[in-house]
Amino acid sequence: MFANIIKNWQRKNLKDERYAFLYDKPPHDEYVCLDCETTGLNPKKDEILSIGAVIIKENKILMRKTLNIFVKPSKNVTEESIKIHQIRPIDLENARDPKDAIMELLEFIGNRSIVGYYIKFDIAMISKYTKKYIGIKLPNHSIEVSSMYYKTRPKNSEYAFVDLKFDTIMKELEIPELGKHDALNDAIMTSMIFLKLREMTPANSTFYPGQ
């Protein structure tokens, strides 16, 4: 109930009614898995360099429905940041204007729930742009795969340590590894994690709004 109050309050700040669909009820058993490569880990000052996203419908990753966008930064990327995201200046030569990229992303996501690995960070990064362009933070429901994974692990106590590193989850679930530091590949691998974990916890509807 409290979440609905916040959502309705945010809805009043929407500057562009073309994006009112973001507040619609999400479709049944349909999701968007996304990943962002960024210049750093601070949503307040860092920027998005690339966005990869793929649609999941029922138990399938729709490889024909993917999004892979490079985003033009406001300043040149540094050598230090390239070591992290591995996106070179040459990769950004035909990058999209941030507003165009974000608007295309919103059309792609629609009102679907968003799946990701530490997805709060990606949503915070995207929300910085949506707040600027249409007056609101990204309102879509989010699903965190590391939380799903944590709940499937055997533990001796409520406070037992569980390794939640992406590589560890991939290995434990026997997910094939694609190229790293590529937003679309990361989104696809995360989609496979989500579907595998969903098979392991079919009775837990907490992860699946709209069903």
FENMO-V323121 format. One record per run of one state. SS is the DSSP state (~ for helix, > for strand, _ for the rest). FROM is the first residue (numbers start at 1). TO is the last residue. Records with the same first field share a line. If there is no record, write none. Layout:
SS: FROM-TO + FROM-TO
This chain:
_: 1-1 + 12-16 + 24-29 + 39-47 + 58-59 + 72-78 + 86-88 + 93-95 + 97-97 + 110-112 + 117-118 + 135-141 + 153-165 + 174-182 + 201-204 + 208-211
~: 2-11 + 17-23 + 79-85 + 89-92 + 98-109 + 119-134 + 145-152 + 166-173 + 183-200 + 205-207
>: 30-38 + 48-57 + 60-71 + 96-96 + 113-116 + 142-144
